[in-house]
Amino acid sequence: EDGKPPVWLLMDHVSGGDGENDYKLKYRRAGDSESTVLGSCTLKGIASFDHMIVDGGRQQFLGVDWDDLSVSDGGFDDVIENLVHVETKAVKAQWVFTRRCRIFQDEAMEQQVGYVDATAVGLCYKTWKRITDFEERTDSEGHKHMEQVVREHKTCNVQLKQITYKLDVINTQMTVVCNGVHDNGSFSKATKFEWNAVSSTGAPLFSAISTGEKTSDVVTEPGSEPTSTLISAFIVSICLDPKETRL
């Protein structure tokens, strides 16, 4: 009515700590003073993590600190004086980690009816450069001397390549597919995402479409079990935020 949904539900974040977050799906009928808890879930932090180094190397060489060598300098002695020792390391690793959310049909979280596993896979590039040279320094008594100076530079780039989901409700496996929405079709550069879930028979269960910010539009399909479906749609759209996973 008036562009507003006829029924409002609340997903209440009720606790947090030790890497876990608990949520309760609540509904309040018109005229009621308290909300009814329809179901609940608990979302763990990183349940498992693994990585594999796929490439790496180390190099050492003598170079010239061109920042200290002015344009007017050009003699052999000037170049030798500005020689520096450069050591570089680089590593490329593939990583994978999983978060699990357990779904319950009661507020006390004693009657589990299913779970959602979200697994992220990506690459990590790390570089480390150490430059050693000598600079002329003047002590408190005015004496000049050469002093060794070490400068370090580090970079780290984490790229998300894929997120896969496993959904199980009442011992029934469901399929959840996540697609990134981007002009060039690249998942790693996507700014919006769409999740679609289907049952083992191929019947649609729900879809969740991100707005590109901190909200998602969730649509459930007729015939799906409402509580576990709503909780699952909520979890898959927040438990591994693609934008935050891509550091």
N, C-alpha and C positions, 0 to 999 in steps of 0.2 A: 504494500500500500504506500502510495506517495514515493515510490522508488526505494522503499526500505523493506528489508526482509521481515516476514511475519513473525519469526522466532529468532531470538538472540541467544547464543550460547557463549559461555566464558571458559577459556582455557587458563586456569589459574596456576601460576608458578608459585608453589607453596614452600619450597625449601631448596637448599643448595649447600654444597660442601663436599669435600673429599672427591671432587670430580664428578659428582652426581647432581642431577636436577630432577625434581619431581613435579608432575603436572596433574591437574584434576579437571576433567571436563564437567562443567556445571550448567544447570538449567534452572531458571526460576519462573514458575508459573505466575500469571497475573494474580495479584492479591496475596501471594505467599510472602512471608517475612524472611524465609531462609531458602537458599538454593539447594537443589537436589544434585548429588554427585552421580553422574551417569557412568563414569569410568575413570581410570587413572593410568599413569605410566611413569616410569623412571628412566631417565636418560643418563647413561654412564659417560665418562670422559673417553679417552682413547682406550678401547678395550684391548687392542693389539696393534703393534707397530713392527715393521720390518723394512730393511733397505738392502740394496745391493749396489756396490760401486761398479759402474760399467766402463768408466774411462778415467784416467788421471795421469799426471806427469809432473816432473820437477825439472827446472832449468836454472842454470847459473851462467852469468856472463858479465863481462866488463862493458860498461857503457859510459856515455858522457852526460853529465848533468847540464843539459842545454839551458836550463833556467839560470844557472850561475855563469854561463859563458856568454858574454855580451857579443853583439854583432861586430864590434870593433876588434875583439879578440880573434885571432885566427892562426896564431903561431902554434908550432908543434908543442912547445912547452905549456902553452895555455890549455891545450887539449889534454895533455898528460895530467896536469894539475887538477882537472875537473873530472877525471875518471872516477867512476863509482862502481861498486860491486852490487849486482842485482840478482836476487834469488826469487824465483816464482814457483808457486805450486798451484795446481788446478785439479779439481775433482768433479766428476759428474756421477750422480747416483740416482737410482730409481727407488722411490719410496712408496709404501702402501700402509694405510692404517684404517682401522675399523672402529666404528662406534655402534653400540647396541642400545636399543630402547625396548624395555619389557612392558607389555600391555596387560592391564588388569581390568576385570569387570566390577571391582569393588573399590571403595575408598581406602580401605586398610591395606590394599596391595597384597592380598593373600591368595586371590584366585586369578592366576595368570591365564590369559587366553591366547597369547601370541607374543611375537617380537618383531622388531624391524632392525636389520643390519644395514648400515651404510658404509661402504668401502670406497675410499678415495685413493687414486693412483696418480703419481706425477713424477716429475724430475726435479732435481736440485743441482744447481751449479754453484760451486764455491771457488773463489780464487784468493790467493794470499801472495802479496809481494813485499819483499824486504829489501830496502836499499841502504847500503852502507857506504858512507864516504867520510871525508875529513873536512872540517871547517876551521877557519882561523878564529880563535877566541882570545880575548884580552882579560887577564886576571885583575884582581883588585889592586895590584901594584903596578899595573900598566904593562906587564910583560905579555908578549904575544906568543901563542903556541897553537899547534894543530890538535884538534880534538875529534875523536871518532864520533860520528852521529849516525844513528840508525832510525829509519822511518819505515813504518809498516802501513800497508793498505789492504783492507779486506772487503770483499764483496760477496753477497749471497743472493741468489735468484731462485725462487721456488715457483714451479709451474704445475698447475693442476691439469691433468690430461683426461681424466674420466672419473665419474662416480657411478657405482653400481649399488643396487639395493636388493635385499632379500626380505620378503614379507611373509610371515607365517601366522595365520589366524585359525585357531581351533584345529591344529594339525593339518592345515590346508595351505599349500604353497601358492603364493601370488607372485605376479611379475610386475615390477615397477621399472619404468624407463624414464631416464632424465635426458632432456634435450636442451642444449643451449641455443638461445636466440641471438644471432648476431648477423650483421650485414654480410660478412664474408664466410659465414657458416662455420667458423672456428669455435670449438667448444672452449678452448683455453682463453679466448678473448670475449666470450659471451658476457653480456650485462644483464640478461634476463633468462630465466629458466622455466621449463614446463615439465611437470611430472605427470605420468599417466600410469594407472594401475589397472590390471585385468586379472580375473580369477583364472583358475586352472582350466576352465572351460572356454575361456576367451571373452567372458562377459565383462564389460567395463565396471570398475568399482568407483574410481574417483579420478579427478584431475586437479592439480594445483599449479597455478600460473603465478610466477613472481611478478611484481610490479617494477622490479629493478631497485627497490629500496628495501625497507624492512618488513614489508607485508606481502601476502600472497592471497589470491582469490581461489577458494576451494569449492569444487562442485562434486557432490556425491551422486551416484547413479541409482535408479530404482532397483530394489532387490538386494542391495548390499546391506550388511549388518551395520546399523548406523554408528554405534559407539566406537567400535574398533576401526571402522572406516575413517571416521572423523579424526581420531587420534593418529592413525597411520598417516593420513594426509598432512596433518599438522607437523608430525615428526620429520617426515622425509623432506619437508620444505625448510626446516630450520637446523636439523642436527649436523649437517655439514654444509654450512653456507659457502657456496662456491667462491663468492667474492672474497671472503675472509680466509679461505683455505689457500687461495692463490696469493701468496705473500709478495 
